[in-house]
Amino acid sequence: MKEIIYADNSATTVVSEKSLAAMLPCFRDNYGNPSAIYAYGQDAKKLLEDSRRTVAKAIGALNNEIYFTSGGTESDNWAIISACELKNKTGGHIISTAIEHNAVLRTLEKLKGKGYEITLLKPDKNGQITPEQLENAIRKDTVLVSVMMANNVVGTILPIKDLCETAHKHRIVFHTDAVQAAAHIPIDVRSLGVDLLSMSAHKFHGPKGVGALFVKLALKPAAYITGGGQEKGYRSGTENVPGIVGMAAAIEEGVENLQNNTRHLTVLRDKLIEHTLKIPGTCLTGDPDKRLPGHASFVFDGGKNGVHLINMLNEADIYASSGSACSASSTEAPHVLTAMGYDPKIAQSALRISLSHYNTEKEIDTINKKLPLLVAELRQRKGQY
Ligand SMILES: Cc1ncc(COP(=O)(O)O)c(C=O)c1O
């Protein structure tokens, strides 16, 4: 069997053994509907509530502040809609950033047609947003600030605690998309102060199609999906018990091993960055210091289309991407990089290598050996790079 180097962990991750082992009995043995009153139902209900407790503990929240969803996209949609409905049903001003995931940006666009005005803060060259920028953008009618905790394209970690403090000085609800951050960097909702926080299990070795939204107890989410009244009536639909159980096992494992994983990943990431930057005309994108432990991203001078490089890496059995998983095959420059001030032509050459604790030093050595050769080969192909 050929050996693949999987280095696209910001797109998705392998389900861990612990997560898988926790899920399997839910398909065959504990398959009851948590709303049913007989033993099968009550067993499933217990698994659901135990999982809620585990997910809450992982981010320093209370059990009744966690609502399960179908993933990061739904959590982001729900958070934004909730914050708007809480404050003002007819319109208002929302502040976010130009580097958010489309789960946030497209939801905001939809609100634009419904009487809301949107301000997207522009990041600096490292993908950072400052509290001063936020302060200057706040208006009397601002109802929500939504800023991601860590960026999926460039790995920058944003100053959420400070930004949240700024929003709260003006009594504005604060949401953070922590899809790339949860179980990868420490999160404590109380010390951060956030009101709403989105997570997705498949980004931390849990299954796909399941996530959670943290909603501070003082706030109530808007009823998002109506039906049978699950999730306290706010998000109806029979709960995805296997997925939720898998998510809880994965986040617990991730948080327990956070320090060790961070140490391992930082060594691999820095070795990769150091080596890649030796390729002439290569530039690291994102914050050189405040970045996710396993995240390395680059652009190449004179580069035209990162898809060619991604394809060549693919042929060399190295799986990486140019930026967001949703636009992996797109030849357009990632909006995150253009918002950070990169020329669209340079931004098109983006390469993202995102590692997990399953990656080894040997794999990094292989990438470090092959990447310079592939870039050189591509540059020789006239008109392509
Ligand atoms: C920052 C960010 N937010 C939201 C999402 C969407 O999450 P999901 O794939 O669980 O819908 C992603 C996925 O790539 C992401 O990176």
PDBQT file of the ligand as one rigid body, heavy atoms in Angstrom, charges set to zero:
ROOT
HETATM    1  C1  LIG A 401     -13.058  28.666  10.466  1.00  0.00    +0.000 C 
HETATM    2  C2  LIG A 401     -14.116  27.717   9.998  1.00  0.00    +0.000 A 
HETATM    3  N1  LIG A 401     -15.399  27.964  10.295  1.00  0.00    +0.000 NA
HETATM    4  C3  LIG A 401     -16.387  27.144   9.903  1.00  0.00    +0.000 A 
HETATM    5  C4  LIG A 401     -16.118  26.009   9.188  1.00  0.00    +0.000 A 
HETATM    6  C5  LIG A 401     -17.236  25.100   8.770  1.00  0.00    +0.000 C 
HETATM    7  O1  LIG A 401     -17.262  23.933   9.573  1.00  0.00    +0.000 OA
HETATM    8  P1  LIG A 401     -18.021  22.612   9.099  1.00  0.00    +0.000 P 
HETATM    9  O2  LIG A 401     -17.165  21.985   8.051  1.00  0.00    +0.000 OA
HETATM   10  O3  LIG A 401     -18.107  21.759  10.341  1.00  0.00    +0.000 OA
HETATM   11  O4  LIG A 401     -19.359  23.010   8.627  1.00  0.00    +0.000 OA
HETATM   12  C6  LIG A 401     -14.791  25.708   8.822  1.00  0.00    +0.000 A 
HETATM   13  C7  LIG A 401     -14.474  24.538   8.000  1.00  0.00    +0.000 C 
HETATM   14  O5  LIG A 401     -13.501  24.500   7.287  1.00  0.00    +0.000 OA
HETATM   15  C8  LIG A 401     -13.761  26.589   9.264  1.00  0.00    +0.000 A 
HETATM   16  O6  LIG A 401     -12.481  26.363   8.967  1.00  0.00    +0.000 OA
ENDROOT
TORSDOF 0
